């Protein structure tokens, strides 16, 4: 039996995707594999494996900490320019901070939140309020269309002001034109 294609060498480490392909994995084995990928510098593969581990065991804080660490490395590679990754990373660390049972994990999460956001959650502050305070606005794909609609509304108001119409008169005049059609 020829087994040459089973494993491949990645920076001096022999790795195999056979476990992932067979689907015979547990969250713990995925976590170990993700940890090995982080050590070897293969962050994209580590993210894939650790995400799968977190999906299989969402309350496994060790796996989530590794996942957040890999996300942090990915964010550092983007030099802090990826706002959606930043927001996701803050949410991951906040989840660990709020849901972890062990104080060392909570402190690790709190220190990472403070390093990312330059602030910490206040004592009785809700998650929603904290996230509203620290999350960055993400670029939206529909912004130009929204801007075009705002420009159209601004243009109709300008035309109405030039004609000496008030807002109520402008609304009734547009309603009459719609009724005429």
KASULCOR-V345847 format. One record per helix or strand. SS is the DSSP state (H for helix, E for strand). FROM is the first residue (numbers start at 0). LEN is the number of residues. If there is no record, write none. Layout:
ss = (SS | SS)
from = (FROM | FROM)
len = (LEN | LEN)
This chain:
ss = (E | E | H | H | H | H | H | H | H | H | H)
from = (7 | 12 | 17 | 26 | 42 | 60 | 82 | 102 | 126 | 142 | 166)
len = (3 | 3 | 5 | 14 | 14 | 17 | 17 | 15 | 8 | 20 | 14)
